[in-house]
C-alpha cells in the first residue's frame, strides 16, 4: 500500500461544498492504460473504472475534460498463435462495451473527451474509432495534445522497444511480439521488473551511453532479443525459436526471424537519435524513467501513461530553458510537474486530476509565462514545433493549432498576443493523483504548480485551499454509517485563490 503524503490532506466537507453547482467545472481528468479485454484488466479494475467514470457522469461533476491517454482497447495481448481481433471482436467482449457506452455518455454530459492512441491500440485508425465512439469523442491524430501549458501523451514514443521500428519488415515495435508471447504464457507482469526499475534509476544516461556501445555488435543485440522473448514466454529459447507469431494481415513470423530483423534496432536508434537520447529511451524501456525529456520540457505540466507506474513529481529544468529567449521566450517556472496516470490493470487503479484556476487581474501572464503555452506561438525546442496538435476541429478549445510552416512573427499573431487576455488567464493550479483502495478513490499525492507570482505554490507557506496541517485521519476518509469509503477527489475552485472570482464554465470555454 502506498504511503500517503500528509501535506496535501483536504477536508471532505470542503470537497463537497459547491458540488451541486454544475458550472464549477475546473478539472481536467486523465485516465490511461485500461487494456480492456485483456487478462491485465481485472474485475476490481473494472469496478474502479466504473466509479471513476460515474463521477464524470454526475450532472454536478467538477470534471470539464476527460483525456483518455491510450491503451484503452487491447490489441496486443493476444496469444501469438491466433490472429489479433478487429474492433468488432473486441467490442463483443462483455467487459468492453459498457465502458465504451459510458465514455459516450460522459461526453453527452458536457465533458469533452479526448482520445489519444497508445501502443497497444495503435492499429486502430480513425474510421474504426468513429465506428466505435461515433462523434462523441475528440480523436487526437498526433502523438500529443497541448493546451494552456499542459501536454498530454501516451509516452511510448520515448520507449525504445515500444515505438515503431522502421527497419523491420512490418515496422511493428519490438515489444509487440513480447506482448503476444506474454499473452500466450499468461504472464501477468504489466509493469517493469522491480530489479530493472531500481537499477535503471540508479544508473544514469552516462552509464547506459557507454553500455549501449556493446550493441553495435549484432550478437549482443540478438542475445538481448532472445532473452526478452524467453522472459515473456517463460520458456527456454531452443524450445520456442521456431514458434510463429500470427499477424492480422495473414502473415506470420518465426521468433528466429524476429530476432534477426531487430538485431539492428539499437544501432539504428543511436544513428538516428544519438547515444544520449538512445540511452534515455533504453532506460525508459526498462523502468519508465522520463527525466531526459522532463528536464527539457517547455511546458508547465507533462502527463503520460504507458509505464503503468503511477507517479507525481517535479523535475528541475535545464537553465537554457529558463534564460535563453530563443528556446523559451519569457520566463518559465524552474520546475516542471510530471504526472503518470498509472493504469487500471493488475488490481491497481489510478488516475490524475488537474485543477484549473484563473489568475487575478493584477497578474498578467505575458510578464511571466511564454505565449506558446496558450497556443499563441510555437515552442521552438520541442517536436510540437514541427508537429502540433493534429486532432479534428473541437468546440471551445484552444490547443496548439498554428500552421508549422507559418512564421511565429506573423503580425496577426502578434496582434492577438498584445490584445489577448493579459490577466485573468486560466492556468493549471494543482495536480492530484487518485488511488483506488478500500472500495473508493483516495488522494495519493498532490503538487501545486509553481508560479513566480504565487509564493504559496512553492510549498513553503500554508494556503487556504491547500491545508497542509490537516491530520490524515480527517482528510482521507469519510465515515457514513461507520463504513470506510473514498472521498471525492475533485473540488470547487476557491474564489480567493488568487484574489479573483471563482472559475465558471464560461471562463474555460476558450480553453477546454
N, C-alpha and C positions, 0 to 999 in steps of 0.2 A: 504494500500500500504506500502510495506516495506521501511524502511529508509535506504538510501544508505550511504556507508562509503566513504567519500571524500578522504581518504588516498590512495585509490588504483585506482584513475581515470587514464585512459590511453587515449592518443590522438588517435582518429580514424585513422588519417593518418599513424601513426606508426604501427597500427594493420594491415593495408592493405599492408604495404610495404613488398615486398618479397612474396606476396601470389601467384604470377604467377609461383614460383619455387616449383614444387610439391615434390621436395626432402626434403624440410624443414618441415618434419612431426615430430613434437616433442610434441604431445599432446595425452594423454590418456583421453578419454571422458567416463563418466559414466551416464547411464540413468537407471531408475528403476520404478517399480510400475505404469505401463501403464494401467493395468486392462482392456485390450481390450475386447470388447463385453459386458461390464457391464454398468450400469447407472452412474457409477462414471466417466467414460471416456466420456467427453462431446465433442461437435463439436469444441469448442475453443481449448481443449486439443489436438484434432486430427490435427488441423491447426498448432499448435505449434510444435507437434511432427514431422510433415512433414517438417517444416523449419529446425529443428534440424538435421534430417537425410539427408536433401538435402545438407547441408554444408559438410557432410561426403561423399556425392556422387560427389562433385566437384572434378575434377582431380587435382586442385590446393589446395586441403584441407590441413590443418595443422594436421588433426587427423590421428594418426598412429594406434591406437587401440580403439575399442569401447567395453566397458564392459556393458553388459545388465544384470542388477543386480536383476532379479527376478520379479515375479508377472506381467508377460507380458501377458500371455493368462489367462483369468479369468475362474476358475472352481469352485469357492466358492459361488459367488453371484448369486445363482440360488434359486428360491423360494423353500421352504422346501417340498412342496407337489409334486414336479416334480423331476425326476432323473437328476443328473448332465450330461451335454453333453460330448461326446467324442471329440477328437481333430478335427475330420472331421466336426462335427456340429459347433464347434467354428469357423472354417475356413470359413464356409458358410456365416457368417455374413459379411455384406458389408464393415464394418469399420475395419475388421481384416486382410483380405487377402492382401490389398495393403501395409500394414505395413510389413507383412512377406516378400513380394516381395522386398520391399525397403531395408530391412535388408540384404537380399541375394545380392542385387545389391551393397550395401555398401562393402560387403566382396569382391566382384569382382573388386572393385576399389582399391584394395591393402590395405584396412583397415582390421586388424584382429579383428573379432567379437567373443567375449566370452559370453556364455550363462550360468548364474548361476540361479538355480531354487529358487523360493521363496516359501512361504507357500501357496499362492493361486494357484500355478501351480505345487505343489509338487507331484501330481499324474501322471504327465507326465514322462514316462520313456524314456530312450534314443532312443529305436526304434520309438516311437511316434514322438519325436522331430526330428529324422532323416527323418521321413516321411514328416514332415512339412518343415524343413530347408535344407534337403539334406546334402551334405558335406561342405556347405559354412560356417557353424558356428562351433566354438570350444566349445563343451559341457563340462562343468566342473561337474564332478560327485560328488565331495566332497562339503563341506559347504563353502569353501573359495578358492580364487585364490590369490597367493602371488608371487610377483616378484619385484626385485630392491627396497626393503624397503617399498613396498606398499602392503596392504592386502585389498581385496575386498570380501564382503559377503553381503548376503541379510539382515541378522540381526535377523531373527525370532527365532534362537536357543538361544537367550538371553531373549526371551519373554516367560514368564511362561504359558500364555494362548494360545500362537501360536505355541509352539513346540509340537511334537507328545507325547502323553501320553501313556506309555506302560501299564498302569494299566486299560485302558479302553478296551472294547470288540473289537473295530475296530481300536484302537490306533490312533484315529484322535485327533487333537488339540481341546481344548475346544472352541476356538474362531471360529472353523469351523461351529459349529451349530449356533453360534450367527450370523455369516455372512449369513447363509441360512435364518434365520428369518428376518434379516435386508433386504434381497432382496425381501422377500415376502411383507414386510410392506412399501417398497420404502424408507427406511431410508437412507438419503444421507450423514450421518456422516461418513467420510472416514479417520478421524484422531482423536486423543484423545480429550475428552471434555476439554475445557479451564480450568474449575474449578479443575478437577482432575490433569490437567497439572501443574497448579500453586501450588497445594497442594503437589504434588509429588516432585517438585523441591525444595520446602521449607523444607519438612521433609526429613531427611537423612535416610541412611540404618539402623542406630541405632534405630530410632523410629519404622520403619517397622519390624525390627527384633523382638522387643517386641510385636508389634501389631499382627504379624502372629502367635504368640503362641496361640491366640484365635482359630485359625483354626485347632488346634489339636482336637477340639470338632466338630464332624460331623455336628451337627445342624447349626453351624456358616457357614461352607462351603456350605451346602445346601442352606442356606438363600442367600449367596453371588451368587451362581449359578442361583438361581431363579431371583434375582434382575437383573443380566446381561441379562437373557433371556427376561424379561419383557421390559427392556430398548431397546433391539434390535427389538422386535416385536411390541413395543409400545401398549401393552395391559396388563391387569391385569393377574396375574398368574392363578387364578381359571378359566379364560377364555381360556387359552392356554395349560394347563398342559397335556391334552390328545392329543394335536396335534402331528402328526408323521412326522419325517424327513426321506424322501426317499433317500437312498444311491445308488451309481452307480451299486453296485453288486446285487441289487434287494432287499436287506434287508431294514428294517426301524426300527426306534426307536422313542418312545414317549418322549416328553420333561421330563416327570417324571422319565423315565428310565435313561435319560442322566444325570439329576441332581444326581440321586443315584450313577451312575457309577463314576462321577467325585467328589464325596464327599471326597475322599482321595487324591485329586490332590495335595494340598499344603502340606499335611503331607508327601506324597511320595517325593516331591521335597526337603523338609527340611531334610529328612533322607538321601537322595542321595547327595545333593549338600551342605548341611549345612545351618544354619539360615541366615548367612550374604549374601551368594550368592542368596539364595531364596528371600530374601528381595529385593536385586537388580533386580532380574528377575520380581518380582511383580511390582516394580516401573517402569520397562521397559514396562510392560503391560499397566500401567496407563498413562505414559507420554512420553515414548521413551527415558528415561534417561539412558545413557550408561557410566556414569562416572566410575562405578565399574570396567569395563573392560578396558576403555581407560587408566586409571592410571596404569594398569598392562600390557599395550601393549608393546611388544618388537619391534614394527615397527616404521617407520618414519611417515607414513600416514595410517590412517584407514578410509575406505569408506564403507558405508552401505546405506540401504534404509529402507523399511518396515514401518516405523512410519509415512510416508508422511509429516514429519516436516523438511523442508529444513534447514540445519544448517551447519555452518562452524566456528569452534572454536578450541582453544588449551586446552589440559589437561596437568597438571604437573604430570610427572611420579613419582612413589614412588622411594625413594632413593635406595632401594635394587636393582632396575633395573639398576641403574647408577653405583653402586660401587661393587656389588657382581659379580665377574667374573664367578661364576658357573651358573648365570642366564643370563647375557648379556655380553659375552666377549667383551673387549674393550669398547669404550665409545659411548653411545647414546646421542642425544640431550636431554636436560632436559624436553622438551615439545614434545608431540605427536599431530599432526594435525588430527582432526576428521572432516569428511565431511559426511553429509547425503544428498543424491542426491534428496530428496523430492519425487515428483511424477508428473504424468501427469493426475491428477484427480481433479474433483470439480472446474474446471476453472483455477487452479493454475498449472503452468508448470515450472519445474526447472531441471537443470542437473549440473554436476560437470565436470570441465576440470582440468587436472593436467599437467602442463608444465614440460618438461624434459630438462636437460642440462648436458653437460659433464664437469667434473672438469678439472682444468688446470693440466699440468704435474708437477707443483710444489706441488700439493696436492695429497697425497696418501690415499686411503680410509682405508687401513689397520691400519693407525695411529689414525683413528677417528671413524670408523663405524664397527660394528660386521660383520664377513664374512657371517653369515646366511642370512643377508638381500639380498645377491646376490646368494643364493642357494648353498653356499659352506659348510654349516653345518646347523644343526637344532637349532631353538630357543628352549631352554630347559624348559622354563616356560610357554609354550603355547601348546594348544592341537594339533597344526600342527606338534609338535614334534612327535606325535604318528600317526596323520593322515594328511600327507602332501598332496600337490596337486595331485588329482587323475584323472585329465582330460585325454583326448586322446592325443596321441603324436602331438605336434604342430610344426610349422615351425618357425625357427628363434626366439625361445623363451627360456628363462632360468628360469622357475619358480622353486619353491621348489619341487624337484622330487627325493630326495635321499630315499633309502630304509629305512623305520623306524627301521628295525631290524639291520641295519649296524652300525658300530661304527663311532663316529664322529672323532676318531683318526686314521682312515684309512689312511695309508701312501699316497695312490693315491690322496686323498682329500687334504692332507697337501701339497703335491707337487703342486696341482692345486692352492692352496691358495698362495704359495710362488711365483709360476711362473705366476700367473694370472695377470690381469691388476691392477697394483699398483697405477696408476694415470690415469686421463682421463676417469674415470668411469661415466657412465650415471646414474644420480640420479634425483629424483623429485626436482623441483626448486620452484614452486609456485602452489597453489591450488586456483581455482576460482569457485565461484557459479554464475550461469547464471539464470536469471529470465525472463519469458515471460510477456511483458506488452507493451501496445500501439502498438501492431502488430509486435513486434520484441523482440529479446533477449537482455538483458542488464546485465552488470556485477553488481551483487548484493553485493558481497563482495569478497575479496581475501586475502590470507595469504601466506607469504613466509615460506618455511620450514627452521627452524633454524639449522645452522651448526656452529660448533666452528671455522672452517676455513674461514667462511664468516661473518664478523661482521655486514654487511649490512642486513643480513637476520633476525636480531632481531628487525627490525622496529625502530632502533634508528637513522639511517642515511638515507639520500636520496640516491637513486640509479638510474643510467641512465635508467634501464629497468622499474623501479617502481617509477614513478614521483609522489610523494605524494602531491606536491604543485600545480598540475594541477587543475584548477577550475572544478567543477562538470558540469557546463553548456557546457564546451568544451570537456568533456570526455565521457558523456553518450549518446549524441545524434548526429547523422549525419543528416544534412539537405540536401535533394535532391528535388529541386523544391518547397521548403518551407514546405515539409511534414516531420513529425516526423517518425523516423524509428529506429530499433535497430542497434547497431554497432556490427561488428564481435567481438567475444569474445575470439578468439584464435589468437596467434601472432607468428611470426617467431622468432626463437631463436637468441638472440643477440650475436654477435661474441665476444664482450668484457665483457661478463657476469662474467667469472672467468679468464679472460686473456687467452682465448683459441679460437680456430676456431669455427665457427658456427656448430651446430649439423646437420648432414646429415643423410639420410636414412641408409647408411651403418653403422653409429655409433650405431643405435638402433636395428640392426638386431639380435644382441646377447641378446636383452632384450625383445622387444615387437614385 
